[in-house]
Amino acid sequence: MASNFRSYIWDPVLIICQIVLMQCIYYSFLGLWLAGVDSLVQSSRSLDQIFSYEVLGFATMQGRLSMMAFILNSLTCALGLWFFIRRGKQCLDFTVTVHFFHMIGCWIYNSHLPSLSWWLVNVACIALMAVIGEYLCMRTELRAIPVNTGPKSNL
């Protein structure tokens, strides 16, 4: 008899819904973090902050603050992995998928491949999001299962 504990059932509809949900979380919270950064430096909001390669740079204060928003966004997306994906072994898959679709969007928006600073920021964000998401999910998966040791009167 085969055990069904932690069995994985192939459900493409669930996977697609989770991908869409993680993309929504990614862009919603990135927008909120960038709005917070913009309010600190009284900068105007623009789609360039999300999709343009030139915004992410070490030379300007706006570029460094935008990088900080991307890093903070990876932390909030790790919480999204914990709440909605709930499987440690799938965290890296969903993290790379979210950032891959972001790269495609940036590529379409800019019409050329990303700059070095964009790659550095996104690789750091992928690492943070995947590792923290996996840590949170594994902590939940490995939580002790309570066993009732009280008297068994209804045998």
C-alpha positions in Angstrom: 0.0 0.0 0.0 1.5 3.3 -1.1 1.5 6.3 1.3 -0.3 9.5 0.3 1.6 11.7 2.8 2.8 14.8 1.0 1.8 13.4 -2.4 2.0 15.8 -5.2 -0.9 16.0 -7.6 -0.3 17.6 -11.0 -2.9 20.5 -11.2 -2.1 22.9 -14.0 -5.0 25.2 -13.2 -3.7 25.6 -9.6 -0.1 26.3 -10.8 -1.2 28.9 -13.3 -3.4 30.6 -10.7 -0.4 30.6 -8.2 1.8 32.1 -10.9 -0.7 34.9 -11.6 -1.2 35.5 -7.9 2.6 35.8 -7.3 2.9 38.2 -10.3 0.1 40.3 -8.8 1.8 40.3 -5.4 5.2 41.2 -7.0 3.9 44.2 -8.9 1.5 45.4 -6.2 4.0 45.4 -3.5 6.8 46.8 -5.7 4.5 49.6 -6.6 3.8 50.3 -2.9 7.5 50.2 -2.0 8.3 52.5 -4.9 5.5 54.9 -3.9 7.0 54.9 -0.3 10.4 55.7 -1.7 9.0 58.4 -4.0 7.3 60.0 -1.0 10.6 60.2 0.8 12.5 62.0 -1.9 9.5 63.8 -3.5 10.0 62.1 -6.9 7.3 61.6 -9.5 5.9 58.1 -10.0 6.4 56.4 -13.3 6.4 53.0 -15.0 10.1 53.6 -15.7 10.8 52.9 -12.0 9.5 49.3 -12.5 10.6 48.5 -16.0 13.4 50.8 -17.1 17.0 49.6 -16.7 18.4 53.1 -16.3 16.5 53.7 -13.0 18.4 51.0 -11.2 21.9 52.4 -10.7 24.5 53.0 -8.0 25.3 56.6 -9.1 22.2 58.4 -8.0 20.2 58.5 -4.8 17.0 57.7 -6.7 18.7 54.6 -8.2 19.9 53.4 -4.8 16.5 53.9 -3.3 14.8 52.0 -6.1 17.2 49.2 -5.5 16.2 49.2 -1.9 12.5 49.0 -2.9 13.3 46.0 -5.1 15.1 44.3 -2.2 12.3 45.0 0.2 9.8 43.7 -2.4 11.7 40.4 -2.5 11.1 40.1 1.3 7.4 40.7 0.9 7.2 38.3 -2.0 8.8 35.7 0.2 5.9 36.1 2.6 3.6 35.6 -0.4 5.4 32.3 -1.1 4.9 31.3 2.5 1.2 32.2 2.6 0.1 31.0 -0.9 2.6 28.4 -2.2 3.3 26.7 1.1 5.8 24.2 -0.4 9.5 24.7 0.2 10.6 22.8 -2.8 8.5 25.0 -5.1 9.7 28.4 -3.8 12.7 28.6 -6.2 10.5 27.6 -9.1 7.9 30.4 -8.4 10.7 32.9 -7.7 12.5 32.3 -10.9 9.1 32.4 -12.8 8.1 35.7 -11.3 11.5 37.3 -12.2 11.5 35.7 -15.6 8.2 37.3 -16.5 9.5 40.6 -15.1 12.6 40.3 -17.3 10.4 39.7 -20.4 8.3 42.7 -19.4 11.4 44.9 -19.0 12.8 43.6 -22.3 9.6 44.5 -24.1 9.5 47.9 -22.4 13.1 48.8 -23.2 13.6 47.0 -26.5 17.1 45.8 -25.4 18.7 43.4 -22.9 19.1 44.5 -19.3 22.1 46.4 -17.9 24.6 45.0 -15.4 23.1 46.8 -12.4 19.7 45.4 -13.3 21.1 41.8 -13.4 22.9 42.3 -10.0 19.7 43.6 -8.3 17.5 40.9 -9.7 19.9 38.1 -8.9 20.1 39.4 -5.3 16.3 39.6 -5.2 15.9 36.1 -6.6 18.3 34.7 -3.9 16.6 36.6 -1.1 13.1 35.7 -2.1 13.9 32.0 -2.7 15.9 31.5 0.4 13.6 33.3 2.8 10.5 31.8 1.2 12.0 28.3 1.5 13.0 28.9 5.1 9.5 30.1 6.1 7.9 27.2 4.2 10.2 24.6 5.6 9.7 25.9 9.1 5.9 25.4 8.6 6.3 22.0 7.0 8.6 20.7 9.7 6.4 21.9 12.6 5.7 19.1 15.1 2.4 17.4 14.7 0.7 17.4 18.1 -0.3 14.0 19.4 -3.0 13.7 22.0 -1.8 11.6 24.9 -4.9 12.0 27.0 -7.0 9.0 28.1 -8.8 7.1 25.4 -12.3 6.5 26.8 -14.1 5.8 23.6 -12.4 2.7 22.4 
